[in-house]
Amino acid sequence: MKATRSLPPRSALVLAACALLVLAFAPAQYFGRQQDDVLCVIGARALAMGRYCVLTDPACPPMTMINPAWPALLVPLTWVTESAGPFQAASALLLALLPAALWAWLRRRTDETTALLATALFASSPLVLSQSGVVMTETPFTLALLAMLMAAESGRALPAGCAAAALLLTRTAGVAALPALAAAFSKKRDRRGLVVAFLPPLAAFGAWSAWSWSRIGTVDKFNMFSLTYGSNPLAKLADVSMHNARYYLSEWGGCFTPPAFADGPLAVVIGAALSVAALRGAYLGLRQKRDDPAVWALAGSAAMLGIWGWQYERYLIPLLPLMLWALAAGLGGAAKPVLGALLVLQLGAQTLPRLGRPGPWDEPELAKTYAWLAARPGPNLLSSAEPVRDGWLTGLPSRPLPLIDRDEDFAAALKRARVSLILRVEGQDYGLREDATATPRERLERAYRLLENPKFFRKVYEEPAERATIYEPR
């Protein structure tokens, strides 16, 4: 491991450029596009009120779907503002710090030039820049992961354990990185370090899981596996893994092609070539040090992405630092020229052409429909498939479409909930590999069919360009 060095002027210049590039893309998406960003802000507001529930739903159901660490960090902002802008600004500033944290970790493992090239690749990646100013968990999660790795590599059990606890309380996906802790401390003759390292994450996640179980009878993220695989997971596992591999190879490789080729075979080929080099780097790292925490964190996280039923490009962001390190290690003496060439390709094909130009997610896809709902005489309670986002952007209280066992109970459930408006949107993307047959899609299509029954529902608005329709219960 390299000794810690002072900050050279060249490095300061590159890191400043990386931070400014991140800030130049903020906000990369309108607030609410991913729904979870709204949930994070709502969670912060709820925590400031001494509870943790979905405030936009009149029933205020427990917020078991969003781990509380990131909302807790946002609580101070709720004391001074109700606007989304400051939350977006804080998220952009935090993401702008991430390249410096990555560089600090990389320079312990490689030379300064390679560390800077990998850091610049990370900061200029369209995967990263698409989340600039977005109030999501990827940034704090990646910072916690790097902190855990640096502490584990230094043999500091308690700081590593505290960082792991922060990791799990930010996203349950942190479970996949825990092999790094086991690798770093399990080979010590004194097992005290292993116990000290695992106590904080086990205690933190145990408390969160117990709270979640007490409210909904399960742990939300684990329960989501059944939505993908149903009662026969082995039948779908190979198919999900294969398509996940293609998707993420394409997402990584597409960073280095023009947008027109980013989803095609060329992107897959580039992503596969980079992944082979990264696998070689991980293998070499494991040969040199079998308990290397970075290798085990990468292996665990990659395995999780391989079987997780949801596909989003932002899932790659926490893995990207590990992948870039492994790529550099696998390239060996060719690391500098190859990373430099990749940086030029990424800047030329993806990053610079988008700089300063309107993005595809600057405005809500349902802008006209939301405007109609917001102008509707109230009071109204909205029900939809994405109720938190739709409710926030219309200013209406909202709740999800009811899940029922019998078709005849659907209208009655909406009536009991006092729902006055139902939003139907065709073609919504849930990020599911087997979207057409997955449980969420089946439930949604069933509800949409029931809305077409004129005995119980009346169409009051339609916006064909947005594929949106609004119904009222009769």
N, C-alpha and C positions, 0 to 999 in steps of 0.2 A: 504494500500500500504506500502511495506517495505521501511524503511529508507535507504538512500544510504550508503554503507559501503566501507571501504578500500579494496584493492586487496590482499587477502590472498595468500601466496606462492603456496598453492595447486591449487588455481584458475589460477594463472599465468602460472603454469606448464601445466595445461590442455589446456588453451587458446593457449599457444605456440605450443603444440602438434597439436591442431586443425589447426592452420595456416600452420604448416609444412606439414600436411597431404594434405591440399588443394594444396599447391605448388608442392608437389610430383607428383600430377596427371596432371600437366600442361605441354604442352597443351593437353587436353583430346581429341581434334578433330583437324583435319587439317583445316587451315584457308579457309573459303569459303563453308564449308559443308552445313551450314544453309542459305546461301545467305544473310540473314539479317546482318551477321557479316561483310561481304564485304560492304554492303550498309552503315553501321555505319562508316566505315573508309572512304568511298567515300564521305559521308555526311560531315565528319570532313574536308576533303580536300576542298570540295566545299565551306564550311563556311569560311575557311581560304582565299579563293579567293573572298569572298564577295558575294557569291550566294549559293543556296541550290538546287542542281539538280543532276541527275545521270550522272556523268562525263564520264562514260564508253559508254554511248549512244551518238552518234554524234548529235542527236537532243537535248541532255541535258534536258530531261523532268523534271519538278519539282518533288522533292523527298517528296511527300505527304504521302508516306507509312511508313516513319520512323520519329517519333517525334524528335525534334532537341536537346534535353537536353544532351543526351549521346554523340552524335557527337560533340556538343559544348565543352564538357569536354575533348574530344580527340584532339581538335585543336592544342594545344601546341606540341603534338608529330609530327604533320605534318610539323612543322617548321624544324625538325631535321632529319626526316627519311621518306623514301617511302616504307620501308620494313614492312611486316606484323608482324614480330617478336616482336618489341617493343610494339605494340598494344596488342598482346597476353600476353606479360609479365605484362603490366599495368593492364590488366583485371584479371590476376591471383592474383596479389598483392591486388587488390581491393576486390576480393572474399575472400582472406585470412583474411581480416579485418572484414568480415561479422560475423563470429562466436563471436568475441569480442563485436560487436554491439548487437547481439542477447542476449548474456549473460548480458550485461548492462541493457537491457530491462527486461529480465526474472527475475533477482535478485530483481527487484522492486516489483515483484508479488509473489515470492515464496522463499523458503530457498535456501541457496548456493549450497548444494549438488544436489538438483533437477534441479536448473538452469544449473549447469555444465553438468549433465547427458543429459539434453535436448539439450544443445549446442553441446556436443559431438555427439549426434545422428544426429544433423543437419550437422555438418562438415564432418561426415563419410558417409553420405547418398550418394548412387550412383547417385541419382538425382542431387545432388549438384556437386559432383566430376566430373560428365560428362560434366559440363560446366566450369571447371577450365581452365583458359587461353583462353576462347572463348569470342570474342568481341561482346557480346550480352547485352541486356538491363536488364536481370533478376537481376544482382547484384546491379547496381545503383538503380533500382526500389525497391528492398527489403530494401536497406539502407534508401531510402527516406520514405518508409512505416514505418519503425521502428522509424525514427526521428519524423514523424508526430504523431505516437501513443504516444511516450514519451512526446512530447510537449502538446498534447491534454489531456493526463492523468494528467499533471501538471497544467492544466488550462491556459496555455500560448497561447493565440489565434493567435498572429501574427506569432511566430515561427511555430505553427501548420499549419497555412495557407500557409506560404512560403514552408514548406515541401510538402504540398499537391500540390502546384503549380509545384514543381519539379517532383512530382509523375506523374502528368498529362502530363508534357512536356517530360517525359521519355517514358511513354506508356499510351495510351488512356484507357487501362484497369484500370487505377487509379480511374476512375469514380466509379467503384464498391466499392472502399474503402471510398468514401465520406460520407456514412452514419455514419462513425466513428466521423467525425467532427460535424455533426448535433447532434449526441447523446451527445457529450462532452459539447456543448455550448448552445443547444437550451433550456435547462431547467433552465438556469440562468434567474433571474428576469431582469437583465440588458442585453438587447439583443445586446449590443455593441460588446460583445465577438463573437457572432455568425456572425455578419456582418464583423468584422475584420478577422475572420477565413476564411470566404468564398470569400472575395474580391480577394486575390491573385490567388487562383486556377481558379476562374471564369474569371478574367482578362487574365491570362496566356493562359488558354485553349480557351477562346474566340478569342484572337489574333491569335493563331495557327489555329483554325478552320476557321477564316475569311481569312487567307492567303491561306489555302488549298482550300477553296471554290472559291476564286478568280482565282485559277490556274486550277482546274479540275471540278468545279461546284458541288462538294460534299465534305464530310469529309470521308477520305479513309476508316477508320476502321468501321464506321457506314455503309458505302456502302457495306462492305463485308458481312453483314447479308443477303443481297439479293442473294449472291452467294451460300449460304447454303440453304436458305429456299424458294427462288423463290417467286412466287406470292401467295402461300398458306402456310404461316408459321405454322398455327395451325395443319395442317396435319402431319408435320414433327417434331413438337416440342417435343412431348412425346417420340418419337423414339430416337431423338438426345439426349435428357436428360437421357434416360435409358442407352444408350450405353456410354455416357460420364461418367455416374456414375460408370459403370462397369470398364471402362478404367482406371479412376483415382484411384479407389479402388485397382485395380490390380497393378498399378504403385507404390502405397504406400506400399501395402502388400508385393509386390515382393522384396522390399528392404531387407526383413528378411528371404528370402528363397534362396537356390542355384539357379543359373541362369536357370537351366533346368525347374524349377517350377515357375519362375517369371511371366510367362504369363498365368498360369493355374488357376484352381479353388481354389487351396490352397492360392494363393496370394490374390484372391478376398475375401476369407473368412477372412484372417488376416486383410486385409484392412478394411473390414466391421466391424470387432470387434474393431479395433482401432478407427474407425469413430464413433461407438456407444459410446465408452468411451469419445471421444472428444465432441460429442454432449451433453453428460451429463455434462461435464466440462463447456461448453458454457452456458447451462441452469443454472447451479449453479452460474456461474459468473453473469448471468443476474438477478437471484434472489437476489444476494448480492448487485448488483449495476446495475440498469436498464439502465444507460447511459454509461456502460463500452465500451470505443471505440474499444477495441480488439474484443469483441463479434460482434459488428456491422460491423467491417471491415471484419471479417471472414465470416459472413453471406452474406454480399454483394458480396464478391469475390467468394465464393462457388456457389452462385446463378448464377453469370456470367459464371463460368466454366461449369455449368450445361446446359446452352443453347448455348454456343459458338460452332460453327460448326467445328472448327479446334481442333485437339487433339495432343498435344505435352507434353511429360513428363516434360519438363522445365517449363511449366505453373504452376506446383505445387511448385516450389522453393519459390516464394514470400508468398505462403500460409503456407509453412511448419513451419515457426516460430509460427504462430497463432495456427496451428494444434497441434504442440508439447506442447504449453502452455495449450491448452484446454484438451489435452490428460492427462497431468499431473494433472490438476485440477479435471478431471473426475475420475481419479484413486484414488484420495484422499490419504489415508495412505499407499496404495499399490504402489504409484507412484515410489518411489526409487527402489524397487526390480524389478518392471516391466520394467521401463526405463533401468535399468542395464541389465536385460535379453535381451531386444531388442537391446541394444548396442552390446552385445556379439554376438547375432545372426547376426546382420548387418555386423560387422567386420569379423566374421568368414565365412559367406556365400557369401558376396559380395565384401567388401572393400579390405581386406588383400590379397585374391587370385588374385586381379587385380593389386596390387601395384607392380610397376617395370616391368610389362609385357606389351607387345605391345597391343594396343587397337584396336577395330574393325574399328575405324575411323581415323587411323593414316595416311592413304593414300587415295586419291580420288578414288571413285568407277570407274571413267572413266579415269584413269591415262593413258592408252594406247591411247584412243581417243583424250585426251587433248594433248598428245605428238605429235600425227599426225597433229592436227590442228596448234599447235605452230610452227611446222616445215614447214608448207605449205607456198609456195612463196606468198608474198602479193603484194599489199594491199588487205585485205579481211574484209568484214563486216559479222559477225556471227549473226544468228537469232536462238533462241531456247526458250524452255519453262522456263528455268532458266537462262536468259541471263546475269545477273550481275555476278553470280558465274562462269558460263561457260566462259564468256569473261575475267574475272580476271585471271582464271587459265590457259587460253591459251594465254593471252596477246593480245587478239583481241578486237577491238571495237565491241559492240554487242547491240542488241535490241530485244524486245520480238516478238514472232510470231504474225502476224497481226490478229486482230479480225474483221471478215467480216460478212456481212449479206447474201451474195450470194457466192456460191462456185466459180463462175467464176471470182470473184474479188480477190481471194487469190494470185494467181501468179502475177497479176498486182500490187498488194500492195507491194509485195516483190521487184518487179522490180523498182517501184517508190522509194523505200527506199534504192536501190542500194545494196541489200543483195546479197552476193556472195556464202555464205555457210549456210546450214540449218542443225542443229543437232536434230536428233530424238532419244529419249531414251524411251524405253518401261518400264512400271512398276514403274514410278516415284511416290513417296509417297508425297501427298500434305497435309497429316494430317487431311483430311476431313472425318467426320463420314460417310456420304453418298457419298463416293468418286466416285463410278461408275456412279451416276446420277447427281452429283453436276455440276454446270455450268462450273467451270474451267476444269473438266475432259471431259465434253462433247465438249467444244471448242477445247481442245487439240486433242482428238481423231478425230474430224472432220478435223483439220489441217493435222494430220498424214495421213489420208486417201487421202487427196488431193495431198500429196507428192508422192504418188504411181502412179500418172498420168505421163507416160513417155513422153507425149506431152510437158509438161512444166518443168519436173524435171529429173535430171540424178543422179543415185546413184554413188558416187565416193569413198566411204569408208564404211567398215562394220567391227564391232568388236563384234562377237556373244557373247563372254564371258561377255561383258559389256552391251549387249543388245542395242548397239548404232549403228546408221547409219547416214551417212552424205550425203547430197544431194547438187547439184548445180542447179540453175535455167538455163533453156536452152535459 
